[in-house]
Amino acid sequence: MRSSTHSASTRLRPIVTGLAVVIFTVMAAGTAFLATWPGDGALAAGGGPAEKDRARGGDPRPAARATAQSLVPDRTLPSSAPVIGGPGVQVTLPHLIAISPKQVPQSTLLKIAKLWHVQKVAVADGGQVRVSGTALRLLAVDPATFRSWTPKNVADHPEVWSALARGELVADPAAIKRLGMVLGAEYQIDGGPRLRVAASASLGLPGVDGLVSRDLGRRLGFPSGVVVLVHGDAAKVSDKSVARLLGKSAQVVRVGAAAVRPRPQATPGHALVGRPTSYLDLYQRSATVCPGLSWTVLAAIGQVESGHGRNNGPSSAGALGPMQFMPATWKAYGVDGDGDGEADIWSPYDAVPSAAKYLCANGAGAGGEKLRKAVWFYNHSWDYVNKVLSLADAYARAYAS
């Protein structure tokens, strides 16, 4: 990606001023603005058609099936309880965000960190660019250190951090909607380079339209160290104390729970499969999502992909959760299986019925060669198909009633 040729110091003053004005406007708007901020953690990642998401190569010609004796069903399956879990990113969401017109000295950051009820402080670069005359207010961050400052399902989303590492843009859904952007498309920065919008993530930060890497921010001419994030006791950390340390020209706004839209409540009686107490029951209930599909196929996929939730990834290809969905496929086929109001890629109660839905969409309910082709769509390898279906046969014999 080529760097901007318009990053002279004369451009820095309007960038900083523009960002400060935005935060001032946010503060003036008050809680009405915060209440409408899209902060439910919605995510999307650019990608191709769903059937290409799991491609790992392999001979397109069907091979002979592996012998059933070479595959052994998991003997702990009947009593193994499903567990929800993702990568262990410990998130510490910001409760205050401050914008300074100049770089905040390290000494000031230390003073902020010593304030009562403050537990953690971070600093980032920030600035403003324009796309066809429309402003985008961006933070320029180091992914390794900024990841824990984002909502957990953003922190756990590998495409967000891969996009930043590649020098691409991660945009908030509100910015994408406002500008009519398309994930995966490139956009010309006025007076600067073209940027690809590689992912979308609800950051919950008022006045912030997206993220870029710190290196890209420097090439865009963003001023360094002008954005301060503060984490602590949400009810007690003092925005006035932070503002006093940063000086009169700084703008400080409270963020957190008030900026996040509440999660929808579950509707009793509308759970697709509920929350069975064992994986065996979960696979059996989920198979009813696709009439004609045997639960043994879901059990075989669950064992091959994650050992029934023991290794949820991310995989080297970016697949997530107990059934190892790619994010783009999940966006199209993910369902809320337990009725808690969220389709969670990490939850087996959502992932297993979603796998049944995906297989069914590719003809698995018809059995025979259509089932083989449906499993091939799940992972583009005939060796994988043979392994899964042979293991499914072994499950059928082991758990025959």
Secondary structure, DSSP 4 states (H G I P E B T S, - for coil): -PPPS---HHHHHHHHHHHHHHHHHHHHHTHHHHHTS--S--EEE----HHHHT-----SSPPPPPPGGG----TTTTTPPP------------SEEEE-SSPPPHHHHHHHHTSTTEEEEEEEEEEEEEETTEEEEEEEE-HHHHGGGS-HHHHT-HHHHHHHHTT-EEE-HHHHHHHT--TT-EEEPTTS-EEEEEEEE----TT--EEEEHHHHHHTTPPSS-EEEEEE-TTT--HHHHHHHH-TT-EEEE-SGGGSPPPPPP-TT--SS---SSHHHHHHHHHTTSTT--HHHHHHHHHHHHTTTT-----TT--BTTTTB-HHHHHHH---SSSSS---TT-HHHHHHHHHHHHHHTTGGG-HHHHHHHHHHHSS-HHHHHHHHHHHHHHHHHT--
